[in-house]
Amino acid sequence: MHKFKDLKVWQKSVELATDIYRLTTTFPSEEKFGLISQMRRCVVSISSNIAEGAGRDTKKDFSNFLSIAYASCCELNTQLIISYNLNYIAQNQLKEIESCIEEIQKMLFSLKNTLV
C-alpha cells in the first residue's frame, strides 16, 4: 500500500482538478449539466482512482486503478477539445491543460511500470 498523498502524480492531479473547476466557472450556464458536470466528474476521477488504488492490497489492483486514472485523462482531453471547438476556452488554455494532462499520463505510466 502506498501513501497516496505523497505521490507527485496524485498532487498534480489534485491541482489539475482545482484548475478545471475554476476554468469551468466561465462556461455558459446551459453547460451546467453537460460539459461542466462531465469535466468535473472526470477530473476528480483521476486523483480519486490514484488514491483508491494506493489503498488496495495488491500491486495488480493498484495498477488497474492507475489505468482507470489514465483513461480519465484521455476523456478529459477530449472534453477540453470540445470546449475549445465551442469557443469556451482559448487555444492557450487548451495547450496549457493538455501539457499538464500529458505530464500526469507519463507519471501514471511510469508509476504503473514500477508495479510490474
Secondary structure by P-SEA (a helix, b strand, c coil): cccccccaaaaaaaaaaaaaaaaaccccccccccaaaaaaaaaaaaaaaaaaaaacccaaaaaaaaaaaaaaaaaaaaaaaaaaaaccccaaaaaaaaaaaaaaaaaaaaaaaaac
